[in-house]
Amino acid sequence: YDGIEAALAFFKGEKMRIYTATSKSQIMSEELTKKFGIFKYFDKIYGADASVCRVDKADVLRYALADSGENPGSGLLIGDTPYDAEGAELVGMDCLAVTYGFGRREDMTGGRVVGYAANAAEIISVFLRIALK
């Protein structure tokens, strides 16, 4: 998506740890991020793995949190599907919902949705507004 590499570079420049937690297979996700030249921004990529019953968003998030040692209360999931918002809520993580890609605002609801972004540049501005509260 337009501007996503700049957004990733911004967060990495701010010394933030960046992970991907996707319901797609881990191998495919790693390959796609390499193909699009953004793999270097991620500290680690976590994906689905049916062989160990890690298939939905919450499962992947729980695994990522346990493996990375991160606290869900100090993280922010940036996602574009209702499954992202639901997974974040199930693990106790806030969610910034993006309304481009697969995302539609009306589908991205829940108690842990803390903001909406219509493009990659808005991800940064909404994040900053949330962080400065």
Buried (B, 14 or more C-beta within 10 A) or exposed (E): EEBBBEBBEBBBEEEBEBBBBBBEEBEEBBEBBEEEEBBEBBEBBBBBBEEEEBEBBBBBBBBBBEEBEBEBEEBBBBBBBBBBBBBBBBBEBBBBBBBBEBBEEEBBBBEBBBBBBEBBBBBBEBBEEEEEE
